Amino acid sequence: MVRSILRRLLDGLLEIISLAVCLTPAYAGAPEQVSIQTLFAQSPSYQSHQVTLQGTTRDLQVIPPMPAPGKKCPMLYGRATFTLDDGTGSLPVQLEGSCLRPQAVDALPQNGDMVLITAVIYIVNNDLPVRLLAQATEIRILDPK
């Protein structure tokens, strides 16, 4: 009888675990990789969502180190902006930098580098033409120029 009860409890637990795995949201894994054209075409559905983008950097502007107001670090290093072009369109990207690594500027991409970025997308202006901004949270240089 005790084995029977334990067996039913175990079966019930396995069903709950299976259901939880099945109901895990699709966004729980890596962010969806999308084209810039898709971001502009479906911009409201990507507002404040994290995505993966791949493209070539251009118009890189390195921002000098600056104090980090309201943060618990004295300076932000490695801040930059650039344009990402994936062949379907282009998008401004902003990198917030790091308060812990003065050498973060050395890890920035250069103009012409092929990169893979993870970014949160923000709609800057809903009027036509729509303006978007990608706030990069991670960047990986795939093919340096």
C-alpha positions as CSV (number, residue, x, y, z in Angstrom):
1,M,0.0,0.0,0.0
2,V,2.8,2.4,0.9
3,R,4.5,1.6,-2.4
4,S,1.3,2.2,-4.3
5,I,0.9,5.7,-2.7
6,L,4.6,6.5,-3.3
7,R,4.2,5.4,-6.9
8,R,1.1,7.6,-7.5
9,L,2.9,10.6,-5.9
10,L,6.0,10.0,-8.1
11,D,3.8,9.7,-11.2
12,G,2.0,12.9,-10.3
13,L,5.3,14.7,-9.7
14,L,6.6,13.6,-13.1
15,E,3.4,14.9,-14.8
16,I,3.8,18.3,-13.1
17,I,7.5,18.4,-14.2
18,S,6.6,17.5,-17.8
19,L,3.8,20.1,-17.9
20,A,6.2,22.8,-16.5
21,V,8.7,21.9,-19.2
22,C,6.1,22.0,-21.9
23,L,4.8,25.4,-20.7
24,T,8.2,27.1,-20.5
25,P,8.0,30.2,-22.7
26,A,9.8,30.1,-26.0
27,Y,11.8,33.2,-25.0
28,A,13.4,31.4,-22.1
29,G,16.4,30.4,-24.3
30,A,18.6,32.5,-26.5
31,P,17.0,35.6,-27.9
32,E,15.5,35.3,-31.3
33,Q,17.8,36.2,-34.2
34,V,16.0,38.6,-36.5
35,S,16.8,40.9,-39.5
36,I,16.8,44.6,-39.2
37,Q,14.1,44.7,-41.9
38,T,11.9,42.5,-39.7
39,L,12.5,44.8,-36.7
40,F,11.3,47.8,-38.7
41,A,8.3,46.0,-40.3
42,Q,7.1,44.6,-36.9
43,S,8.5,47.2,-34.5
44,P,5.7,47.3,-32.0
45,S,6.1,43.6,-31.3
46,Y,9.8,44.0,-30.6
47,Q,9.5,47.0,-28.3
48,S,11.6,46.3,-25.1
49,H,12.4,42.8,-26.3
50,Q,15.8,41.2,-26.4
51,V,17.0,40.0,-29.9
52,T,20.1,38.8,-31.6
53,L,21.4,40.7,-34.6
54,Q,24.2,40.0,-37.0
55,G,25.8,42.5,-39.3
56,T,28.7,44.9,-40.1
57,T,29.6,47.8,-37.9
58,R,30.1,51.3,-39.3
59,D,30.2,54.9,-38.1
60,L,31.7,53.8,-34.7
61,Q,31.9,56.6,-32.2
62,V,33.8,55.8,-29.0
63,I,32.5,57.8,-26.0
64,P,35.2,58.9,-23.5
65,P,35.1,57.5,-19.9
66,M,32.6,59.3,-17.8
67,P,31.3,59.3,-14.2
68,A,28.4,56.9,-13.7
69,P,25.7,58.9,-11.9
70,G,23.6,56.8,-9.6
71,K,25.8,53.7,-10.0
72,K,28.2,52.1,-7.5
73,C,31.2,52.6,-9.8
74,P,33.3,55.7,-10.3
75,M,33.5,55.6,-14.1
76,L,32.0,54.0,-17.2
77,Y,34.5,52.6,-19.8
78,G,34.0,51.2,-23.3
79,R,30.9,53.2,-24.2
80,A,30.2,53.6,-27.9
81,T,27.6,54.0,-30.6
82,F,27.7,52.6,-34.1
83,T,25.4,51.6,-37.0
84,L,24.8,47.9,-37.6
85,D,24.1,47.0,-41.2
86,D,22.8,43.4,-41.9
87,G,22.1,43.8,-45.6
88,T,18.4,44.3,-45.1
89,G,18.7,47.6,-43.3
90,S,20.7,49.6,-40.7
91,L,20.1,50.3,-37.1
92,P,21.8,52.5,-34.5
93,V,23.4,50.6,-31.6
94,Q,24.4,51.9,-28.2
95,L,26.9,50.2,-25.9
96,E,26.7,51.2,-22.3
97,G,30.2,50.1,-21.3
98,S,31.6,48.7,-18.1
99,C,32.3,50.3,-14.7
100,L,34.8,47.5,-13.8
101,R,37.1,47.3,-16.8
102,P,39.0,50.3,-18.0
103,Q,40.3,48.1,-20.9
104,A,36.7,47.6,-22.1
105,V,37.4,50.1,-24.9
106,D,40.0,47.7,-26.3
107,A,37.2,45.1,-26.8
108,L,35.0,47.4,-29.0
109,P,34.5,46.4,-32.6
110,Q,36.0,48.5,-35.4
111,N,34.3,49.9,-38.5
112,G,33.8,47.0,-40.9
113,D,33.8,44.2,-38.3
114,M,31.2,41.5,-38.6
115,V,29.5,41.2,-35.2
116,L,26.8,39.3,-33.4
117,I,25.0,41.3,-30.8
118,T,22.3,40.7,-28.2
119,A,20.3,43.9,-27.7
120,V,17.1,45.3,-26.3
121,I,15.1,47.1,-29.0
122,Y,13.5,50.5,-28.3
123,I,11.1,52.5,-30.5
124,V,12.5,56.0,-30.4
125,N,9.8,57.5,-32.7
126,N,6.6,55.8,-33.9
127,D,5.9,58.3,-36.6
128,L,6.9,57.5,-40.1
129,P,9.7,56.9,-40.7
130,V,9.9,54.7,-37.5
131,R,13.2,55.1,-35.6
132,L,14.6,52.3,-33.5
133,L,17.5,51.9,-31.2
134,A,19.3,48.7,-30.1
135,Q,20.8,48.8,-26.6
136,A,23.5,46.2,-26.8
137,T,23.9,43.9,-23.8
138,E,26.5,41.6,-25.4
139,I,28.7,41.9,-28.5
140,R,30.8,39.3,-30.2
141,I,33.2,40.1,-33.0
142,L,32.8,37.3,-35.6
143,D,35.1,38.6,-38.3
144,P,37.4,41.5,-37.6
145,K,38.1,43.9,-40.5
